[in-house]
Amino acid sequence: MAMKPLNNQCPLCKGSIKPGKTTFTVDLGFSVILGRNVPANVCDLCGADWIEDAIAEQLEQRVESAKSNYQTVAISQWLCT
């Protein structure tokens, strides 16, 4: 994730930003956490992605849960609630 897009135009390549999905990964050294099909805004030209704050908060909760459970690998499919 880089700069936040303005006016639905990618600040990196000037492509169009559209709703889509991304893969979110965290490498904690002792653990790898992977979230698949996470809702995001994605550039249709370069593929850069931006995750909304509310989704990022949920991802942080999942990371903290995996850390507290001492999971070495955690893979989750994003499910809309």
C-alpha positions as a Markdown table, in Angstrom:
| # | Residue | x | y | z |
|---|---|---|---|---|
| 1 | Met | 0.0 | 0.0 | 0.0 |
| 2 | Ala | 1.3 | 3.4 | -0.9 |
| 3 | Met | -0.3 | 6.8 | -1.0 |
| 4 | Lys | -4.1 | 7.0 | -0.7 |
| 5 | Pro | -5.8 | 7.4 | -4.2 |
| 6 | Leu | -7.6 | 10.7 | -4.9 |
| 7 | Asn | -10.5 | 11.0 | -7.3 |
| 8 | Asn | -10.4 | 7.3 | -8.2 |
| 9 | Gln | -7.1 | 7.8 | -9.9 |
| 10 | Cys | -4.0 | 5.8 | -8.9 |
| 11 | Pro | -1.3 | 8.2 | -7.6 |
| 12 | Leu | 1.4 | 5.8 | -8.8 |
| 13 | Cys | 0.4 | 5.3 | -12.5 |
| 14 | Lys | -2.8 | 7.4 | -13.0 |
| 15 | Gly | -4.9 | 4.2 | -13.7 |
| 16 | Ser | -8.5 | 3.8 | -12.5 |
| 17 | Ile | -9.2 | 2.7 | -8.9 |
| 18 | Lys | -12.0 | 0.2 | -8.7 |
| 19 | Pro | -13.4 | -2.0 | -5.9 |
| 20 | Gly | -11.8 | -5.4 | -5.9 |
| 21 | Lys | -9.9 | -8.0 | -3.7 |
| 22 | Thr | -6.4 | -8.3 | -2.5 |
| 23 | Thr | -4.2 | -10.7 | -0.5 |
| 24 | Phe | -2.9 | -9.4 | 2.8 |
| 25 | Thr | 0.2 | -10.9 | 4.3 |
| 26 | Val | 2.1 | -10.4 | 7.5 |
| 27 | Asp | 5.5 | -12.0 | 8.3 |
| 28 | Leu | 6.1 | -11.8 | 12.0 |
| 29 | Gly | 9.4 | -13.7 | 11.9 |
| 30 | Phe | 8.0 | -16.6 | 13.9 |
| 31 | Ser | 4.6 | -16.6 | 12.0 |
| 32 | Val | 3.1 | -15.9 | 8.6 |
| 33 | Ile | -0.5 | -14.6 | 8.4 |
| 34 | Leu | -2.3 | -14.6 | 5.1 |
| 35 | Gly | -5.7 | -13.2 | 4.3 |
| 36 | Arg | -7.2 | -14.0 | 1.0 |
| 37 | Asn | -9.9 | -12.1 | -1.0 |
| 38 | Val | -9.7 | -9.1 | 1.3 |
| 39 | Pro | -11.9 | -6.2 | 0.0 |
| 40 | Ala | -9.8 | -3.3 | -1.4 |
| 41 | Asn | -9.6 | -0.6 | -3.9 |
| 42 | Val | -7.4 | -1.8 | -6.7 |
| 43 | Cys | -5.8 | 0.0 | -9.6 |
| 44 | Asp | -6.8 | -1.6 | -12.9 |
| 45 | Leu | -3.5 | -0.7 | -14.5 |
| 46 | Cys | -0.7 | -1.4 | -12.0 |
| 47 | Gly | -2.5 | -3.5 | -9.4 |
| 48 | Ala | -1.7 | -1.3 | -6.5 |
| 49 | Asp | -4.2 | -1.7 | -3.7 |
| 50 | Trp | -5.7 | 0.2 | -0.8 |
| 51 | Ile | -7.6 | -1.3 | 2.2 |
| 52 | Glu | -10.2 | 0.8 | 3.9 |
| 53 | Asp | -9.7 | 1.6 | 7.6 |
| 54 | Ala | -12.6 | -0.5 | 8.8 |
| 55 | Ile | -11.2 | -3.6 | 7.0 |
| 56 | Ala | -7.7 | -2.8 | 8.2 |
| 57 | Glu | -8.9 | -2.8 | 11.8 |
| 58 | Gln | -10.5 | -6.2 | 11.3 |
| 59 | Leu | -7.2 | -7.5 | 9.8 |
| 60 | Glu | -5.3 | -6.2 | 12.8 |
| 61 | Gln | -7.7 | -8.1 | 15.1 |
| 62 | Arg | -7.0 | -11.3 | 13.1 |
| 63 | Val | -3.2 | -10.8 | 13.3 |
| 64 | Glu | -3.4 | -10.2 | 17.1 |
| 65 | Ser | -5.6 | -13.4 | 17.5 |
| 66 | Ala | -3.0 | -15.4 | 15.5 |
| 67 | Lys | -0.2 | -14.0 | 17.6 |
| 68 | Ser | -1.9 | -14.7 | 20.9 |
| 69 | Asn | -2.6 | -18.3 | 19.8 |
| 70 | Tyr | 1.0 | -18.8 | 18.7 |
| 71 | Gln | 0.0 | -19.9 | 15.2 |
| 72 | Thr | 3.0 | -20.4 | 13.0 |
| 73 | Val | 0.9 | -20.2 | 9.8 |
| 74 | Ala | -2.6 | -18.6 | 9.7 |
| 75 | Ile | -4.6 | -18.5 | 6.4 |
| 76 | Ser | -8.0 | -17.1 | 6.3 |
| 77 | Gln | -10.5 | -16.6 | 3.5 |
| 78 | Trp | -12.3 | -13.2 | 3.9 |
| 79 | Leu | -15.9 | -13.7 | 4.6 |
| 80 | Cys | -18.4 | -10.9 | 4.5 |
| 81 | Thr | -20.3 | -10.5 | 7.7 |
